[in-house]
Amino acid sequence: MPKETAVYTHGHHESVLRSHRWRTAANSAAYLIGELRPGMAVLDVGCGPGTITADLAALVAPGRVTAVDTTGEILDQAAEVAAERGLDNLEFTTADVHDLDFPDDSFDVVHAHQVLQHVGDPVQALREMRRVCRPGGIVAARDSDYAAMAWYPEVPVMDEWQELYRRVARTNGGEPDAGRRLLSWARQAGFSDITPSAAAWCFATPENRVWWSGLWADRTVGSVYAKLAVDGGHATTEQLNDIAAAWRTWGEQDDAWFMVPHGEVLCRA
């Protein structure tokens, strides 16, 4: 598959957005918060339903946040979040991160959360993010790493889930183990002043593990990912049903624990 035709593996099924709406600047962009100041101009790439975006807008007000994604439908949801919070310093538009429709040196901060794992050419994406960032500004990227995800108790069918997801994502032109590659990609994009880091989500309380297992069970059988897995010959519907059942079984166990590791980079333009 050509790099520029990468497919967004998850799609915008309710089970996907259930996860995205949980995200905040605190739990998903803590590595960036210390760099933000009132009055900054921020570009949020791949904003999704806009919960992180709204947090960024509150932190830089009266500065402005421009939020971009690939479809107007998801941008409408992000705009609703901003309106619900009474924020008026945001604007929303569609964009392709490989070819951003903004002049050079337009923003103080360019941010992308869980984006580079899904694009066809992450190095070109970072080059574009660098181009629209003002000298001395920050390009910030954070991505999960599927191969490094860990859980307990061990459920063999969930090993199948991990392998299947990585195979489907790569067939779609993405890189599911992006977290470990961010530093390398940033260097290839021309950055030299880079602060790399790592952080993790952990789902281990009764409420969190039921929520996490439930959304992945639903995603496995009902999302775009499920269709891509079946249509691409990677799995049968019966196999997906077995994986979804394994997710629910895991989430019901009192000692269940799941870690999602992330790589992070703060790149000075």
C-alpha positions as semicolon CSV with decimal commas, in nm:
position;residue;x (nm);y (nm);z (nm)
1;M;0,000;0,000;0,000
2;P;0,147;0,341;-0,094
3;K;0,236;0,548;0,207
4;E;0,000;0,831;0,120
5;T;-0,301;0,594;0,115
6;A;-0,278;0,469;0,473
7;V;-0,619;0,382;0,620
8;Y;-0,723;0,489;0,970
9;T;-0,753;0,143;1,125
10;H;-0,993;0,232;1,407
11;G;-1,250;0,448;1,231
12;H;-1,496;0,647;1,443
13;H;-1,717;0,373;1,584
14;E;-1,875;0,454;1,921
15;S;-1,634;0,214;2,095
16;V;-1,340;0,409;1,952
17;L;-1,480;0,748;2,050
18;R;-1,556;0,610;2,396
19;S;-1,181;0,580;2,440
20;H;-1,095;0,909;2,270
21;R;-1,338;1,112;2,482
22;W;-1,169;0,984;2,798
23;R;-0,844;1,151;2,700
24;T;-0,736;1,476;2,862
25;A;-0,426;1,691;2,854
26;A;-0,345;1,557;3,201
27;N;-0,358;1,188;3,108
28;S;-0,240;1,217;2,749
29;A;-0,022;1,529;2,711
30;A;0,140;1,582;3,051
31;Y;0,483;1,594;2,886
32;L;0,372;1,905;2,694
33;I;0,179;2,100;2,958
34;G;0,489;2,262;3,109
35;E;0,572;2,420;2,773
36;L;0,237;2,594;2,731
37;R;0,183;2,962;2,805
38;P;-0,115;3,198;2,775
39;G;-0,125;3,367;2,437
40;M;0,034;3,084;2,240
41;A;-0,095;2,973;1,900
42;V;-0,139;2,595;1,893
43;L;-0,212;2,349;1,613
44;D;-0,368;2,022;1,730
45;V;-0,328;1,760;1,457
46;G;-0,573;1,469;1,454
47;C;-0,787;1,623;1,726
48;G;-1,062;1,359;1,719
49;P;-1,359;1,446;1,944
50;G;-1,162;1,732;2,095
51;T;-1,125;1,662;2,466
52;I;-0,746;1,713;2,466
53;T;-0,791;2,006;2,228
54;A;-1,029;2,183;2,466
55;D;-0,784;2,137;2,754
56;L;-0,504;2,289;2,544
57;A;-0,727;2,582;2,452
58;A;-0,800;2,652;2,818
59;L;-0,430;2,642;2,901
60;V;-0,319;2,888;2,630
61;A;-0,616;3,131;2,640
62;P;-0,635;3,402;2,520
63;G;-0,415;3,234;2,261
64;R;-0,585;3,032;1,990
65;V;-0,596;2,663;1,906
66;T;-0,650;2,541;1,552
67;A;-0,775;2,181;1,551
68;V;-0,754;1,965;1,240
69;D;-0,868;1,617;1,146
70;T;-0,950;1,434;0,828
71;T;-1,331;1,445;0,845
72;G;-1,582;1,716;0,918
73;E;-1,802;1,482;1,119
74;I;-1,547;1,431;1,395
75;L;-1,464;1,803;1,390
76;D;-1,830;1,878;1,457
77;Q;-1,805;1,668;1,773
78;A;-1,489;1,852;1,878
79;A;-1,665;2,185;1,826
80;E;-1,951;2,067;2,048
81;V;-1,703;1,987;2,327
82;A;-1,555;2,336;2,299
83;A;-1,900;2,494;2,306
84;E;-2,003;2,291;2,610
85;R;-1,697;2,421;2,795
86;G;-1,761;2,780;2,691
87;L;-1,437;2,807;2,494
88;D;-1,425;3,056;2,210
89;N;-1,056;3,045;2,120
90;L;-1,071;2,744;1,889
91;E;-1,123;2,689;1,519
92;F;-1,168;2,361;1,333
93;T;-1,079;2,255;0,979
94;T;-0,998;1,943;0,780
95;A;-0,636;1,881;0,689
96;D;-0,383;1,619;0,580
97;V;-0,081;1,619;0,810
98;H;0,142;1,527;0,516
99;D;0,052;1,857;0,345
100;L;-0,078;2,112;0,592
101;D;-0,255;2,413;0,445
102;F;-0,087;2,670;0,669
103;P;0,200;2,911;0,602
104;D;0,546;2,848;0,740
105;D;0,604;2,953;1,102
106;S;0,232;2,978;1,188
107;F;0,221;2,820;1,537
108;D;0,411;2,823;1,865
109;V;0,316;2,460;1,937
110;V;0,217;2,178;1,701
111;H;0,075;1,875;1,881
112;A;-0,024;1,526;1,765
113;H;-0,155;1,257;1,997
114;Q;-0,188;0,899;1,865
115;V;-0,159;1,025;1,507
116;L;0,175;0,918;1,363
117;Q;0,098;0,548;1,410
118;H;-0,185;0,586;1,160
119;V;-0,028;0,795;0,881
120;G;0,142;0,670;0,569
121;D;0,462;0,871;0,611
122;P;0,528;0,979;0,971
123;V;0,859;1,145;0,881
124;Q;0,692;1,366;0,622
125;A;0,417;1,439;0,874
126;L;0,678;1,558;1,124
127;R;0,848;1,766;0,855
128;E;0,518;1,942;0,789
129;M;0,459;1,992;1,160
130;R;0,807;2,143;1,180
131;R;0,746;2,368;0,878
132;V;0,438;2,532;1,031
133;C;0,605;2,570;1,374
134;R;0,778;2,898;1,451
135;P;1,153;2,898;1,524
136;G;1,197;2,814;1,890
137;G;0,853;2,657;1,908
138;I;0,763;2,301;2,003
139;V;0,650;2,005;1,796
140;A;0,507;1,744;2,033
141;A;0,408;1,388;1,944
142;R;0,291;1,096;2,155
143;D;0,206;0,746;2,033
144;S;0,131;0,411;2,190
145;D;0,332;0,095;2,123
146;Y;0,117;-0,214;2,070
147;A;0,396;-0,471;2,091
148;A;0,493;-0,336;2,433
149;M;0,143;-0,350;2,580
150;A;0,124;-0,590;2,875
151;W;-0,153;-0,744;3,078
152;Y;-0,226;-0,990;3,355
153;P;-0,368;-1,249;3,394
154;E;-0,248;-1,399;3,070
155;V;-0,532;-1,486;2,835
156;P;-0,396;-1,668;2,529
157;V;-0,665;-1,536;2,294
158;M;-0,556;-1,181;2,380
159;D;-0,213;-1,266;2,242
160;E;-0,398;-1,338;1,918
161;W;-0,566;-0,996;1,947
162;Q;-0,229;-0,820;1,980
163;E;-0,080;-0,999;1,681
164;L;-0,394;-0,951;1,472
165;Y;-0,422;-0,579;1,541
166;R;-0,058;-0,518;1,452
167;R;-0,097;-0,712;1,127
168;V;-0,413;-0,528;1,024
169;A;-0,264;-0,187;1,109
170;R;0,048;-0,253;0,904
171;T;-0,156;-0,380;0,610
172;N;-0,340;-0,047;0,625
173;G;-0,011;0,140;0,593
174;G;0,035;0,238;0,958
175;E;0,290;0,146;1,226
176;P;0,127;0,015;1,548
177;D;0,458;0,016;1,737
178;A;0,509;0,386;1,673
179;G;0,598;0,482;2,030
180;R;0,949;0,337;2,012
181;R;1,011;0,498;1,673
182;L;0,924;0,860;1,750
183;L;1,279;0,966;1,832
184;S;1,411;0,809;1,512
185;W;1,136;0,964;1,302
186;A;1,198;1,306;1,457
187;R;1,568;1,287;1,373
188;Q;1,488;1,185;1,016
189;A;1,253;1,483;0,993
190;G;1,542;1,717;1,068
191;F;1,503;1,787;1,439
192;S;1,818;1,794;1,650
193;D;1,689;1,940;1,979
194;I;1,464;1,656;2,099
195;T;1,350;1,558;2,446
196;P;1,227;1,197;2,437
197;S;1,023;1,041;2,714
198;A;0,776;0,766;2,790
199;A;0,457;0,732;2,992
200;A;0,183;0,476;3,035
201;W;-0,186;0,437;3,090
202;C;-0,279;0,170;3,343
203;F;-0,621;0,009;3,368
204;A;-0,647;-0,187;3,691
205;T;-0,932;-0,056;3,906
206;P;-1,263;-0,244;3,875
207;E;-1,423;0,044;3,683
208;N;-1,126;0,105;3,454
209;R;-1,066;-0,254;3,354
210;V;-1,434;-0,318;3,279
211;W;-1,445;0,003;3,074
212;W;-1,122;-0,078;2,885
213;S;-1,209;-0,441;2,817
214;G;-1,561;-0,350;2,713
215;L;-1,459;-0,091;2,457
216;W;-1,201;-0,327;2,305
217;A;-1,454;-0,610;2,296
218;D;-1,698;-0,383;2,113
219;R;-1,427;-0,246;1,884
220;T;-1,317;-0,597;1,792
221;V;-1,656;-0,691;1,648
222;G;-1,821;-0,360;1,552
223;S;-1,567;-0,106;1,429
224;V;-1,393;-0,035;1,100
225;Y;-1,104;-0,242;1,235
226;A;-1,333;-0,548;1,253
227;K;-1,441;-0,503;0,891
228;L;-1,083;-0,454;0,775
229;A;-0,973;-0,767;0,963
230;V;-1,240;-0,982;0,798
231;D;-1,235;-0,826;0,452
232;G;-0,855;-0,846;0,445
233;G;-0,857;-1,216;0,528
234;H;-0,678;-1,163;0,859
235;A;-0,953;-1,316;1,076
236;T;-1,297;-1,468;1,057
237;T;-1,603;-1,330;1,229
238;E;-1,591;-1,629;1,464
239;Q;-1,232;-1,550;1,560
240;L;-1,323;-1,188;1,631
241;N;-1,612;-1,303;1,850
242;D;-1,370;-1,526;2,044
243;I;-1,130;-1,234;2,093
244;A;-1,412;-1,007;2,211
245;A;-1,523;-1,273;2,460
246;A;-1,165;-1,305;2,587
247;W;-1,152;-0,929;2,646
248;R;-1,468;-0,944;2,855
249;T;-1,346;-1,248;3,050
250;W;-1,018;-1,071;3,126
251;G;-1,198;-0,756;3,241
252;E;-1,412;-0,947;3,490
253;Q;-1,115;-1,080;3,686
254;D;-1,038;-0,914;4,018
255;D;-0,662;-0,901;3,958
256;A;-0,679;-0,783;3,595
257;W;-0,416;-0,522;3,500
258;F;-0,337;-0,365;3,162
259;M;-0,061;-0,123;3,061
260;V;-0,051;0,090;2,747
261;P;0,300;0,239;2,704
262;H;0,362;0,552;2,500
263;G;0,667;0,711;2,345
264;E;0,681;1,091;2,351
265;V;0,897;1,356;2,187
266;L;0,925;1,730;2,244
267;C;1,108;1,873;1,943
268;R;1,237;2,229;1,940
269;A;1,187;2,383;1,595
